[in-house]
Amino acid sequence: MTLETIGGLISNSLALLSDAWHMLSDLTALLLCFMAGKIALKPPTKDKTYGYYRVEVLSALTNGVMLAFISIFISYEAFNRFIHKVEVKSLEMLIIAVIGLIANLLSISFLSKHSLNLNIKAAFLHVLGDTVSSIGVIIGALIIFFTGWYFIDPIIGLMISAIIIYGAGKMLYTILHILLEGVPKHIDINELKESIKNIDGIIDVHDIHVWSITSYIHCLSAHLTVKPWAIKDLNAMLNKVKQVLESKYGITHSTLQFEEEGYKEIGEIHNFQ
């Protein structure tokens, strides 16, 4: 990243500077994730009963907003260069881009030897994106070197900007979905209801809510109407439901209210579903 920043200033290449910005955004993302991950490990407190898992979401939100601003800045500079022709030192641009590509390939080689858990996979995808950007810069440098078409440089800058904004857009969509307590994407709420109702003794499922604390911790609350005989062994019934929730849907935290068939709730309560 440092080499590409210096090289971009020396060669006057927006493509190199854009790639450096791209690397900076990835580095910042990984550092934010690392720090948020450390904070998220803190135990719950009396006023934060869910703990600090949402710090990871806020970290990702900060990174997503930063990526959006970086993309806007690169696009502005690119359009500015279309209007005002800027000469680019293609040889210097090519040398630095090749060094950047080698660094990314070494990173990919290192990461591919490790277990691809979620964090390592995220890092791998970040570096893979940087590698694609570096290849694009090299192609652009070669075109400029042999043709003198300087407008290729801002075009590559715009392409890198598009890659950044695409990643930021997906990230921000996921973050907002979590903050709005949306149902996790891998869960079909109707299918989940049917899975619970298929358990012997359960008649109906209502007032069901499914949401995420962070991307990998999912919660559920629901009211279950059960047959009178099932009330006699609620512990067994509860374990059956929890087993289905965890094994099929990855829901590890659930709050369940059992109601005997024919139960009528006293008072008027606002139901969301």
C-alpha distance (Angstrom), angle and dihedral (degrees) to the residues before:
residue distance angle dihedral
M1 . . .
T2 3.80 . .
L3 3.81 92.0 .
E4 3.80 91.6 49.7
T5 3.80 91.7 49.0
I6 3.82 91.9 51.6
G7 3.80 91.3 40.7
G8 3.80 91.7 48.7
L9 3.81 91.4 53.2
I10 3.83 92.4 46.4
S11 3.82 95.5 45.3
N12 3.83 93.5 36.5
S13 3.81 88.5 -129.5
L14 3.80 118.5 156.5
A15 3.82 89.0 -169.5
L16 3.81 91.3 60.4
L17 3.80 92.6 44.4
S18 3.82 89.6 48.1
D19 3.79 90.4 51.8
A20 3.80 89.1 49.5
W21 3.82 89.5 51.5
H22 3.80 87.9 49.2
M23 3.81 90.6 53.4
L24 3.81 90.8 45.9
S25 3.81 90.5 53.5
D26 3.82 90.7 50.0
L27 3.80 92.0 47.4
T28 3.81 90.8 49.1
A29 3.81 90.4 48.0
L30 3.80 92.1 52.7
L31 3.82 93.0 46.1
L32 3.81 91.5 48.4
C33 3.80 90.6 48.3
F34 3.80 90.8 48.8
M35 3.82 93.7 50.1
A36 3.80 93.1 42.2
G37 3.80 89.8 49.1
K38 3.80 90.1 54.7
I39 3.81 92.1 48.7
A40 3.82 91.6 45.8
L41 3.81 89.6 60.7
K42 3.81 90.5 65.9
P43 3.82 110.9 110.5
P44 3.83 122.4 -109.6
T45 3.80 118.0 -87.7
K46 3.80 133.0 -152.7
D47 3.81 91.2 -94.8
K48 3.84 96.9 35.0
T49 3.77 102.0 46.4
Y50 3.81 93.6 168.5
G51 3.78 90.7 52.5
Y52 3.80 122.9 -135.0
Y53 3.81 101.6 -51.3
R54 3.81 92.5 119.2
V55 3.82 88.7 65.9
E56 3.82 85.6 78.4
V57 3.80 89.8 56.4
L58 3.82 92.2 48.0
S59 3.80 89.0 48.5
A60 3.80 91.1 53.4
L61 3.82 90.1 46.5
T62 3.82 90.6 54.2
N63 3.78 90.5 49.2
G64 3.81 92.9 47.6
V65 3.81 92.8 52.2
M66 3.80 90.3 47.4
L67 3.82 90.7 51.3
A68 3.80 90.6 51.4
F69 3.83 91.8 53.4
I70 3.82 91.4 47.0
S71 3.80 90.4 51.8
I72 3.82 91.9 49.6
F73 3.81 90.8 49.9
I74 3.83 93.1 50.0
S75 3.82 91.4 47.6
Y76 3.81 91.1 50.0
E77 3.82 91.5 51.2
A78 3.80 91.3 46.3
F79 3.80 94.1 53.1
N80 3.80 89.1 45.4
R81 3.81 89.2 56.4
F82 3.78 91.6 50.2
I83 3.81 88.4 58.0
H84 3.80 96.6 40.4
K85 3.79 112.1 39.0
V86 3.81 111.5 -131.2
E87 3.80 123.6 -165.6
V88 3.80 115.6 -127.7
K89 3.82 126.5 -156.1
S90 3.77 96.6 -131.7
L91 3.83 98.6 -174.0
E92 3.82 93.6 55.4
M93 3.81 88.7 43.4
L94 3.82 90.5 52.6
I95 3.82 95.2 48.5
I96 3.81 94.0 50.3
A97 3.82 92.2 44.6
V98 3.81 90.9 52.8
I99 3.83 90.4 51.0
G100 3.81 88.6 50.1
L101 3.80 91.4 50.3
I102 3.83 91.9 50.6
A103 3.83 90.5 50.5
N104 3.81 91.0 50.5
L105 3.81 92.9 47.5
L106 3.81 89.9 52.1
S107 3.82 89.5 50.5
I108 3.81 91.3 49.7
S109 3.81 90.5 49.5
F110 3.81 90.8 50.8
L111 3.81 95.5 46.6
S112 3.82 94.8 44.6
K113 3.82 89.6 62.0
H114 3.80 91.2 61.3
S115 3.77 131.1 75.5
L116 3.81 108.5 -85.5
N117 3.80 99.4 -127.6
L118 3.80 116.4 159.7
N119 3.82 96.3 -85.4
I120 3.82 94.8 44.9
K121 3.80 89.8 44.5
A122 3.82 90.5 52.9
A123 3.81 90.5 50.7
F124 3.82 90.4 46.7
L125 3.82 91.8 52.4
H126 3.82 91.3 47.9
V127 3.81 91.5 53.1
L128 3.80 91.0 43.9
G129 3.81 89.0 55.4
D130 3.80 90.3 49.6
T131 3.82 89.5 50.6
V132 3.80 91.9 53.8
S133 3.83 89.4 49.3
S134 3.82 91.3 50.3
I135 3.81 91.0 51.3
G136 3.80 89.1 50.9
V137 3.81 91.2 51.4
I138 3.82 91.2 49.6
I139 3.81 91.7 51.1
G140 3.81 89.7 48.3
A141 3.82 92.1 48.9
L142 3.81 90.8 51.5
I143 3.80 92.1 49.2
I144 3.81 91.9 49.2
F145 3.84 91.5 45.3
F146 3.81 93.6 54.2
T147 3.83 100.4 33.3
G148 3.80 107.7 23.8
W149 3.82 90.3 -131.1
Y150 3.80 98.6 152.2
F151 3.81 92.8 177.6
I152 3.83 87.4 75.2
D153 3.82 88.4 74.0
P154 3.85 97.2 64.0
I155 3.83 89.5 40.5
I156 3.81 89.7 59.3
G157 3.81 88.7 44.9
L158 3.82 88.9 55.9
M159 3.81 90.9 48.0
I160 3.80 91.0 53.4
S161 3.80 89.0 46.0
A162 3.83 88.8 53.7
I163 3.83 90.6 51.3
I164 3.80 90.1 51.1
I165 3.80 95.4 47.2
Y166 3.82 91.7 46.5
G167 3.81 91.0 54.8
A168 3.81 91.8 43.0
G169 3.81 91.8 49.1
K170 3.81 93.2 53.0
M171 3.79 90.6 46.1
L172 3.81 94.6 49.0
Y173 3.82 91.4 47.1
T174 3.81 90.8 53.9
I175 3.82 91.9 45.6
L176 3.81 94.1 50.0
H177 3.81 90.1 47.2
I178 3.82 89.4 55.4
L179 3.82 93.9 44.7
L180 3.83 90.1 49.9
E181 3.82 86.7 51.9
G182 3.78 92.6 -120.2
V183 3.79 122.1 174.6
P184 3.84 109.9 -88.4
K185 3.80 110.8 -97.9
H186 3.80 94.9 -119.1
I187 3.82 92.4 57.2
D188 3.81 125.4 83.5
I189 3.80 104.4 -159.2
N190 3.83 94.3 -154.0
E191 3.79 92.0 49.8
L192 3.81 89.7 48.0
K193 3.82 90.5 53.0
E194 3.80 91.1 51.2
S195 3.80 91.6 48.5
I196 3.80 90.2 55.6
K197 3.83 93.4 43.7
N198 3.81 89.4 52.7
I199 3.80 88.8 66.9
D200 3.80 108.3 102.1
G201 3.80 111.1 -104.0
I202 3.83 98.0 24.9
I203 3.81 114.6 110.3
D204 3.79 103.7 175.5
V205 3.81 144.5 1.2
H206 3.81 120.8 -149.1
D207 3.82 141.8 154.5
I208 3.80 86.6 39.9
H209 3.80 120.7 170.3
V210 3.81 127.1 177.6
W211 3.80 123.4 -175.5
S212 3.80 142.8 148.7
I213 3.79 129.8 -113.9
T214 3.78 89.5 -164.6
S215 3.81 132.0 -15.2
Y216 3.81 94.4 -74.3
I217 3.83 104.4 31.9
H218 3.80 113.7 77.3
C219 3.80 127.1 -176.0
L220 3.79 136.2 -165.4
S221 3.78 137.3 -168.9
A222 3.81 123.0 -174.3
H223 3.78 146.3 153.7
L224 3.82 115.0 -123.6
T225 3.80 122.7 -160.1
V226 3.82 109.0 -151.0
K227 3.78 137.0 -176.0
P228 3.84 116.2 -98.3
W229 3.81 93.6 -109.8
A230 3.83 91.0 54.7
I231 3.82 91.0 59.6
K232 3.81 88.8 68.8
D233 3.82 92.0 67.0
L234 3.81 105.7 32.3
N235 3.81 93.8 152.0
A236 3.81 92.0 62.4
M237 3.82 91.0 43.7
L238 3.81 91.5 49.3
N239 3.80 92.3 51.0
K240 3.81 91.9 50.1
V241 3.80 91.5 52.9
K242 3.81 93.6 45.9
Q243 3.80 91.0 48.9
V244 3.81 91.3 54.4
L245 3.80 92.2 46.2
E246 3.80 94.2 50.8
S247 3.81 100.8 37.9
K248 3.83 97.9 43.3
Y249 3.80 103.3 29.1
G250 3.80 108.1 19.9
I251 3.83 92.0 -120.0
T252 3.80 106.2 152.1
H253 3.82 99.9 170.0
S254 3.80 120.6 53.8
T255 3.80 136.9 163.1
L256 3.81 112.3 -159.0
Q257 3.80 129.6 -174.3
F258 3.80 114.8 -161.2
E259 3.81 118.2 -151.4
E260 3.79 124.2 -172.3
E261 3.80 115.4 -124.8
G262 3.82 108.9 -85.7
Y263 3.82 94.2 27.4
K264 3.83 113.6 151.5
E265 3.79 119.1 -160.1
I266 3.81 115.8 -130.9
G267 3.81 116.8 -128.5
E268 3.76 130.5 10.9
I269 3.80 113.7 -69.9
H270 3.79 124.7 -178.0
N271 3.81 108.7 -116.0
F272 3.78 119.9 -157.0
Q273 3.81 93.1 -163.0
